[in-house]
Amino acid sequence: MKESNIQLLKLLARRLERLNVDSLWARRASGTRGNIIKIVSEIEKGKEIDATRLAPLIKRAFEVLEHAAQEIPDIDEVKKKYNIKHLNE
């Protein structure tokens, strides 16, 4: 197993963990994150992981993160909606 794959899995797990609990995607993120943690744990215990397990999991993690990111409002639109010129005022 490449170290870069392990680092990517850990990064994805950390990002999935940080999703806002109010996000519609938080529950999906939790399941995906759990699977990632399980695989990383297996790798760290020296178990051989079938690469065919990784690709779909990594793809799913990125999909969840992309969808969650789309829920983040555009700050310029929020300012416009509430007629705010500067957030520090």
C-alpha angles and dihedrals in degrees: 000000000000116000089226090061091051091049091049091052091050091048091050091049091052092048093048090050091056096058114121111261088228090062116110086224097053094092092050089046090054093057093045091047091050091054091049092050090049092053093045089051091051091049092049090051088057098253117149111244122208107238090220087071093056104053097058092043093051090046091051092049091054091047092053091048092048093051092046090050090054088061091061108101121237105254092216090055091049091050091048093048093053095034093241118160098182127013092215094063 
